Amino acid sequence: MATVEDEPLRGVQENRADDAHLVTGCGRRIEVRSLRLGKPDRSVHRIALDIGEDCGGVPGTWAALSPDEAHALASLLLRQAAVTGHPADATPVRN
């Protein structure tokens, strides 16, 4: 598997205008980007979720999500945040 350090990914265009990130309490930077893979006439659109290393240098990870997967993840995060923020008002999310 090639990494960014090994060589640039061919056919990948990142939309930096849509970049968004947040830094967690443990120091990990989570970036969300829009990616377009492949040739312009037959491109595939993905949402890239990049979870960076923590303060101690422990490596992070990434995922490329379809729009439907990104919506499902957002829904799970919002539901779990509601449960965590108001435990008496909601049922925990279980998969």
C-alpha positions in Angstrom: 0.0 0.0 0.0 1.5 3.4 -1.0 1.4 6.2 1.4 1.5 9.9 0.9 5.2 9.8 1.9 5.9 7.0 -0.7 4.4 8.7 -3.8 1.5 11.0 -4.6 -1.8 9.2 -5.4 -2.5 9.4 -9.1 -5.9 10.8 -10.1 -6.7 12.2 -6.7 -7.8 15.8 -6.4 -8.4 17.3 -3.0 -10.8 20.1 -2.5 -9.0 22.4 0.0 -11.8 25.0 -0.1 -14.0 22.5 1.9 -11.3 21.6 4.5 -12.5 21.5 8.0 -10.7 20.3 11.1 -10.9 20.0 14.9 -8.3 19.3 17.5 -9.5 16.9 20.2 -8.7 17.2 23.9 -6.0 14.5 23.5 -4.4 16.6 20.8 -5.4 14.6 17.7 -6.2 16.8 14.7 -9.2 15.4 12.8 -9.5 16.7 9.2 -12.5 16.3 6.9 -11.9 16.8 3.1 -13.7 16.3 -0.1 -11.9 14.0 -2.5 -12.5 13.3 -6.2 -10.8 10.1 -7.4 -10.2 9.1 -11.0 -10.5 10.8 -14.3 -12.6 14.0 -14.5 -15.2 12.4 -16.8 -15.6 9.3 -14.5 -14.7 10.6 -11.1 -15.7 9.1 -7.8 -16.4 11.5 -4.9 -15.4 10.6 -1.3 -15.2 12.3 2.0 -11.8 11.8 3.6 -11.6 11.6 7.4 -8.0 11.9 8.6 -7.3 11.3 12.2 -3.8 12.5 13.0 -1.3 11.4 15.5 -1.8 12.2 19.2 0.4 14.4 21.4 2.7 11.5 22.1 3.3 10.8 18.4 1.0 7.7 18.2 0.0 7.4 14.5 -3.5 8.1 13.5 -5.6 6.7 10.7 -7.8 7.7 7.8 -10.9 6.6 6.0 -12.5 7.5 2.6 -16.3 7.5 2.9 -19.0 7.6 0.3 -21.6 10.4 0.9 -24.1 7.9 2.3 -21.4 6.5 4.7 -20.5 10.0 5.8 -24.2 10.8 6.5 -24.5 7.5 8.5 -21.4 8.3 10.5 -22.6 11.8 11.2 -25.9 10.4 12.4 -24.2 7.9 14.7 -21.9 10.6 16.1 -24.8 13.0 16.8 -26.9 10.3 18.4 -24.0 9.2 20.7 -23.3 12.8 21.5 -26.9 13.2 22.6 -26.7 10.1 24.8 -23.4 11.2 26.3 -24.5 14.8 26.9 -27.9 13.9 28.3 -27.8 10.3 29.5 -31.3 10.2 31.0 -32.9 11.5 27.8 -31.7 8.9 25.2 -31.0 5.3 24.5 -27.3 4.3 23.8 -26.4 3.6 20.1 -25.7 -0.1 19.6 -24.6 -1.8 16.4 
